[in-house]
Amino acid sequence: MPHYDLLIIGAGAHGSAAAYHAARRGLKVLLLEQFGFDHGNGSSYGASRIIRYAYDHPVYIDMARLAFAEWEAVQQTVGEQLMFKTGGLDFGPRGEPVLENMIDSLTKQDIPFELLDTKEAAKWFPQFRFDDAFAVLYQADASLLAASRCVLAHLHLARQHGAVLMANVRVQRLQVAGASWQVHTEQEIFTADRVIIAAGAWANDLLAPLDFEQPLRPVACQENYYELADMRPYQVGQCPVFIAHLTQDYGFPFMPYGLPSVNGSGFKIALHGGPDFDPHVAERDVDRGVAAQMVEFASRYLAQPVTAHQSSRVCLYTMTPDEHFILGSHHDYANLVVGAACSGHGFKFSNIIGQALVDIAFGEQTRFDISMFAPGRFAP
């Protein structure tokens, strides 16, 4: 029965980062993934994700400082560009609460930004059209992360540092074995001193039998990629990422967001959120209505018309009631740690969250304040 210092379940953004940081410490690490590596069934696959400072909560801005630096370090280590500086726009009606709170947080945290009127914004960013009643916030540090390449980079580095990585191995159950854990899979049983569950939408399959079920709500967020009449201004390096604070038009929290084309992906437009979804269902059917809705958004707010719908795919968000993450230990077992429910905005922080999960597992201080992410905060 193979024994490890740390066993990690789930090889998405957070599990792969945890495996790298743990292996780099010289720990004996096993990473198990129920699907293939870089699979498209969960939350971490794809061409692009946004990394930004523009948040309405100071903890996330503190985390962004660490995450930007860590992504720089990782891409230098692997010798591959993973982060592409684009700048970022947040726009919406003046007085929109999240946008106003964001401005307040950036000001208090001394993060430089520009608050533009629509005429200025149109000159700076001719790729977009802005309503006269909009406020437009520009933050120059915002960037695009090449999502799948980031996950694969962490897996590569974890393997380089001696971690054992196993794909297509589904964990059936966890069982306490003295001061350790038995991890039962369909193939064999492993033991480990500590376990991290980073299984995303499937986390409660393992947490519920351990009296540690969390209020996780998987939803289907559909990514959509389009060809525009002139794609040159919409390539990475030419076009900023954006978030449109249009809750009156789309309903909270279904705000449109988008990213420039990278490596021929097409211009990405999606909604932050979607309908409830059972992650155990194999089908990931594309909603043509959502794809058409994003074309309507483009026709109003982009300067170039959509000429082709290249592709769409379902990306699972795992939501919490407050949209904050869940990072922490089991109430009875400090050596069982969960990292889950990043509510559609956790990829950018995955490098430092993976590190924090390892710190928690070994009873060490994390680099950022995790108090607002405690698993027990939803208990009656």
N, C-alpha and C positions, 0 to 999 in steps of 0.2 A: 504494500500500500504506500505509494509515493507521498512524501511529506514535504511541505513547503513552509517558509517563513510567512508568506503572504500569497493568498489565492484571490484573484480578481475575476468577477463574473461580468462579462460584457466588454467587447472590444471596440466600442464606439469612441467618440471623442474623449470622454472622461476616463473610461477604462484603459484605453491605450496610453493616455498621458500618465495615469497612475502606475501602469506597468513600467514605463520608462523611468519615472522618478524613483520608484522602488528599486528597480534593477541597478540604477546608477549608484545607489547607496551600498551595493554589494549584497543585497538580500536575495534569497532564493525565491523566485517569483514564478507563479503559474498564472497564465491568462487564458480563460475559457470563453469561447464565443459560440453561441448556438447556431449561427449561420456562417457563411464564409466571411473572411475579412473584407472590409469595405463594401458590405452588402447594402442594398437599397431598401431594406424593410423597416428601418428605424428612423433616427433623427440626424445622423452624422454624415450621410453620403451626399455627394453632389459637387457642383462646380464652385460654389461660392457661398460665403456667409459674411455678414458685416461685423467689423470690430469698430467700436466708437467710444468716445467719452460722453457723448450726449445722452445722459441719463438724468432722471429726476430724483435720484437718491444718492447721497454721498458715498455709501459703501460701494456701490457699483463703479463710481468714478475712481475710488481708491483701487479697486480690483483691476480696472482698465489700465491704470498706470503699470501695475505689475504684469498684466497680460501682454501689453505691447512689448515690454522689454523681454519677456520670456519668448515670444514668437520671434523676435529678432535673434535671440540666442539660438533657438532651435534651427532656424533656417540657415544660420551661419554654420552650425554643426553638421547639418546634412548637405550643405552646399547646394541648396535649391531654394529658389524664391517661393515662399509660401504666402507672404503678405504683400499686397500691392496698395500703395498709398493712392487714395482717390479723392479725399475730402468727403464730407458728408453734409447733406441737406436735411433739415426738418422743417416742414412747412405746413401751414394750416391757418384757420381763422384766428385773428388776433384775440387773445384772451382764452384760447383753448387751454384747459387746466394742465394737462401733461406738458405741453409746450412751455407754458409759463413757469411751471415748477422746474423744468429742465434749465431754463435760462437762469433761474435763481440758484440752482445747484452748481452750475458751471461757474457762475460769478463767485460764489462762496469758496469754491475749490480752486480758484485762480487758473481755470482752464481757458485759454484764449478762444474767442469765437467772434463772429460777425453777425449782427442782427440787421438784416437788409429790408428795405421796402421793395415792393414788387418791381419797380423800374430798375433799381440797382441790380436786383436778382436776375432780371431778364438780360441785362448787359453781361453780368458775370457768367451766367449759365444759359446760353441760348438754346440748349437742348430741351428746356422746359418752358411751359406756360404757367403763369401764376395768376390766380384771381386777385383783383384789386384789393380785396379785404384781407389778404393773407399777410402773415408775418413769415419771414424766411430766415432761419438760423443756419449759418454755415460754420462748420468746425473742420479745420484743415487737416487734422490728424486722422480722421476716419479712414478706414482702409477696407480692402476686400481680402478675405482669407480663402485660399483655394482648399475647400473643405476636405475632400477625399484625400488630397495630397498631404494635408496636415495630419490626418489620422494615420495614413501609411507611413509618414515620417516618424511619428511616435512609435509605431509598431517596429519599424526598422531599428530605431535606436534602442528600444527595449530588448530586441533580439541581440543586438550588438553587445549589450551589457549583460547577457547571459540569461534573460528571461525565457521561459518555455512558453510558446504560444500555440494554442490548439484551437482550430476552427471546427465547426460542425459538431460540437460537443454540447449537448443540452444538459444543464443541471436539473435534476429532478427534485432534489430536496437537500436541506442542510440539517445536520444532526450534531448536537453538542456531544463532545467526547472528552470529558474531563476539562482541561484548560484549553483544548483545541477544538477544531471542527472537522467533522466528516462531511465531505462534499460528494454526494451520490450523483453520478451521471449514468447515461444509458450504457456507457462502455465500461467504466470502472469507478472505483471509489478513491478519492484523494483525501489527504488530511493536511491541515494547515493551522498554524498558530493564530492567524488572523485572516479574516475574509472581508473583502469589499464587494458590495453589490452595486454595479453600475449598469443595470439591465434595462434602463429606460422604461418604456411602456409595459415591460414584462416583470418589473421589479416586484410587484405584489404577489406574483406566483410563488415567490420564495419568502417574502416578508409575512404574508398572511398566516401561514402555518406556525410562524414563530411569534405570534401575537404582536406583530409590529407593522400591521397594514397601514399604509399611508393614503391620504385622499388624493390619489392620482387619477387624472382624467385624460386618457389618450384622445387626441383629436387629429383629424386628417387635414393638414395644411398643404395646399396644392401649389407647387412651384410651376410657373409657366414661363416659357422662353419664346421670344418673338424676333423676327427679322423686321427691321424698320427700313423705310425707303432709302435712307442714307445712314449706314451703320458707322461711318467713320467717327462721328462725334460721340458715339455710344460705346466705344471700346474702353477697356480698363486703361487707365492713364489719361483718358480724355474726359471722362464723365464721372461725376460723384455718385456715391450710393445715396439713397434717399429713403425717408419715412414720411408719409403723408398723414397728418393728424386730422383725418376727415371722419370723425366718429359719427357726426350727424348723417353723413351720406352712407356709411357702411356699417355703423353700429359698433359699439365698443365690445371686444377689443379688435375688431376686424379692420385694422388700419392697413392700407396698401403700403408696400415697401418695394424697393427694387435695387438692382445692381447692374453695372455695365457688363457687357459681353467679355468673357475671358476664354481664350483658346477656342474661339468659335462657338461658345455655348449659346449665344443669343442673348438679347436683353431680357433680364429676369424681372418679372413683376408677380407678386404674390400678396396674399392677405395674411396678416398676423392672426392666425386662428383658423377654425373650421369646425365641422360637425364632429360629434363623438364617433369614435372608431374602435372596433375590437381588434387589437393587434394580433390576435390568434387566427384571424381570417387571412387567408393567403392572398386573396384578390386585393389589388390596389387600383380600383377603377378611377379613371380620370373623370372629373365633372366638367363637361363641356360648357355648362352655364357659367362656371367660375372663370374658365378661360376666356369666354366671350365678355364677361364683366370686366376683366383686366384690359381687354382691347378697348372697351368703352372708356376706361380710365385713361389709357394711353392717348386716345383721340382727343381728350380734353386737356391733359396736362403735359403731353410731350409734343415737341415741335415737329417731329417726323411721324407720319402715319405708319401703322403696322401693315406690312405687306404679306407676312406669312406667320403662321403659328408653328414654330419649330417643334416643340415638344412640351409635355406636362408630365409631372410625376407627383405622387403623394409622399409627403414627408411628415412623419408623426411628431406632433408636439405632445409632451406629457405635462399637463397643466396642474398646478396647485390652486387652491381657492384664492390665494393672494398673489400668485404669479412669481413668488420668490422661491428659491431653490430649497431642496432638502439635503442637508449635509450633516451627518452626525452618527452617533453610535446607538445601538439598541439599548433600551432602558435597563436591561438586565445583563447584557453582555457587551462590555466595552471593546471586545475584540471582533465585533461584527459591526461594520460600518456601511451606511447607505449613502450613495450619491445619486440623486434622482430628481426628476420633475423640474427640468430647467426651463419649462414653460415657453419654449421657442426663442429664448435669448441667451442660452448658456454656452453656445459653441465658442464664442470669442474668449470665454474665461476657462475653457477646458484644460489648458495647459497648467494654470495655477490651481484649478479645482482638483485635478488629478494629484497634484503635489499635496494639497490640503487633505485629501482623503487618506493618503499615506501617513501624514502627520497625525491625523485623528486616530488612525488604527494603532499607532505606536505611542499614543498619549502625549504627543508633542505639541508645541504652540504653532498655530497656523500663521501664515504671513499676513492674513487679513482677518477682519472681524467676522466670525461666522455665527454670532448670536442670533441674528435674524433668520437664520436658516435651520434652526433646531428642529429635528423631526417631531418632538413632542409638543410643538406649539399648537397643533390642531386638536389635541386630546381634550375631551370634555372636562 
